[in-house]
Amino acid sequence: MFASRPAVHPVEAPPLTEAAGLRVRMKDVQGMPGTPGGLVLRLLQFVFAAIAVSVMASTSDFHEATAFCYLVLALGLQSLWSLSLLVLDIYAILVRRSLRNDKVIRLFTVGDGITSTLTYAAACSSAGITVLISNDLNRCGINHCTRFETATAMAFISWFATSPSFLLNFWSLASH
């Protein structure tokens, strides 16, 4: 009984083409999490938010205006968020770890979007109250106008440092 056995011949896989759906990871752009540019942005966000909170909290009458209380609250949240991501960026750079996980980028994008919106709203509302006190009411003599203006300016600078972080994270999230 000589039964024939089927022969198995190896078949080569067809070559992959670009049209087949190869996914190419985007290079790390400076300013994204885990890069030295991202570390600098987080440091700037934290420093300017902390300065704004410190200057505003050093006045004795900031709690009389709701906008100033909102500024302290929003920038306190901004400084905590930036500090935690600053520590994470330092860790990622030291151990040479990429923070390009989809869930991590989504978390960074949502967090940066929320804190950026809160910071901008707080800075705008504080600027409105500061203009009201100084220009419209002419009551700078009994209020701390220069401190209010300084804290408001620091809030805007913190927002200017937060916006690129949000946009780069959003861009990275959208490109996946």
C-alpha positions in Angstrom: 0.0 0.0 0.0 1.8 3.0 -1.3 -0.5 5.9 -0.6 0.6 9.3 -1.9 1.3 12.0 0.6 0.5 15.6 -0.3 3.6 17.7 -0.6 3.8 20.9 1.3 5.6 23.7 -0.5 6.3 27.0 1.4 4.7 30.0 0.0 6.2 33.4 0.3 4.1 36.2 1.6 3.4 39.0 -0.9 5.4 42.1 -0.3 3.7 44.8 1.8 2.9 48.0 0.0 2.1 51.4 1.4 -1.4 51.1 0.2 -1.9 48.0 2.3 -2.3 50.1 5.4 1.1 50.3 7.0 1.0 52.6 10.0 4.0 54.8 10.6 4.4 56.3 14.0 4.8 60.0 14.1 8.2 61.2 15.4 8.3 62.8 18.8 7.8 66.5 18.2 9.3 68.8 20.8 6.5 69.9 23.1 4.8 66.5 23.3 4.9 64.5 26.6 8.2 62.8 27.3 10.3 65.2 25.3 12.6 68.0 26.5 10.3 70.6 24.9 7.3 69.1 26.7 9.3 69.3 29.9 10.0 73.0 29.4 6.4 73.7 28.6 5.3 72.0 31.8 7.8 73.8 33.8 6.6 77.2 32.4 3.0 76.3 33.1 3.8 75.3 36.6 6.0 78.3 37.4 3.7 81.0 36.0 0.6 79.4 37.6 2.3 79.1 41.0 3.4 82.8 40.7 -0.1 83.9 39.9 -1.6 82.0 42.8 1.1 83.3 45.2 0.7 86.9 44.1 -3.1 86.7 44.3 -3.1 84.9 47.6 -0.7 87.5 49.1 -3.4 90.2 48.9 -5.8 90.5 51.8 -8.9 91.3 49.7 -8.8 88.9 46.7 -11.6 86.9 48.2 -14.0 89.9 47.8 -14.2 89.3 44.0 -15.5 86.0 42.7 -13.3 86.3 39.6 -10.2 86.4 41.8 -11.3 83.4 43.8 -11.9 81.6 40.5 -8.4 82.6 39.4 -6.8 81.1 42.5 -8.8 77.9 42.1 -8.2 77.5 38.4 -4.5 78.2 38.6 -4.1 76.0 41.7 -5.6 73.2 39.6 -3.3 74.2 36.7 -0.2 74.1 38.9 -1.1 70.7 40.4 -1.8 69.3 36.9 1.4 70.8 35.4 3.5 69.6 38.4 2.3 66.1 38.1 3.0 65.9 34.4 6.3 67.7 35.0 7.4 64.8 37.3 6.1 62.3 34.7 8.1 64.0 31.9 11.2 64.0 34.0 10.8 60.3 34.7 10.1 59.5 31.0 13.2 61.4 29.9 15.5 59.9 32.6 14.5 56.3 31.8 14.1 57.1 28.0 10.5 55.9 28.0 8.0 57.0 25.3 4.7 58.4 26.5 3.0 57.6 23.1 0.3 55.3 24.5 -3.1 56.1 23.1 -4.7 56.1 26.6 -2.0 58.3 28.1 -2.2 60.8 25.2 -6.0 60.9 25.5 -5.7 61.6 29.3 -3.1 64.4 28.6 -5.3 65.9 25.9 -8.4 66.0 28.0 -6.6 67.3 31.1 -4.8 69.9 29.1 -8.0 71.0 27.4 -9.8 71.3 30.7 -7.1 73.2 32.5 -6.4 75.4 29.5 -10.0 76.4 29.3 -10.3 77.0 33.0 -7.1 79.1 33.0 -8.1 81.2 30.1 -11.6 81.9 31.6 -10.1 82.8 34.9 -7.5 85.1 33.4 -10.2 86.8 31.3 -12.5 87.3 34.2 -9.8 88.6 36.4 -8.6 91.0 33.7 -12.2 92.3 33.5 -12.4 92.9 37.2 -8.9 94.5 37.2 -9.9 96.9 34.5 -13.2 97.7 36.3 -11.3 98.5 39.6 -8.5 100.5 38.0 -10.1 102.4 35.1 -13.8 102.5 35.7 -14.0 102.9 39.5 -10.6 104.6 40.0 -10.2 102.6 43.3 -6.6 101.5 42.9 -5.6 103.5 46.0 -7.5 101.2 48.4 -7.0 97.9 46.3 -4.0 96.0 45.2 -4.2 96.8 41.5 -0.6 96.0 40.7 -0.8 92.6 42.4 -4.1 91.9 40.6 -2.6 92.9 37.3 0.5 90.8 37.9 -1.5 87.7 38.8 -3.7 88.2 35.8 -0.6 88.6 33.5 0.9 85.4 35.0 -2.3 83.6 34.4 -2.3 84.6 30.7 1.4 83.5 30.4 0.5 80.2 32.0 -2.3 79.8 29.5 0.1 80.6 26.6 2.3 77.8 27.8 -0.7 75.4 28.2 -2.1 75.9 24.8 0.8 74.4 22.8 0.7 71.3 25.1 -3.0 70.8 24.4 -2.7 71.4 20.6 0.3 69.0 20.3 -1.4 66.3 22.3 -4.6 66.8 20.3 -2.7 66.6 17.1 -1.0 63.4 18.2 -4.3 61.9 19.3 -5.9 62.8 16.0 -3.1 61.3 14.0 -3.5 57.9 15.5 
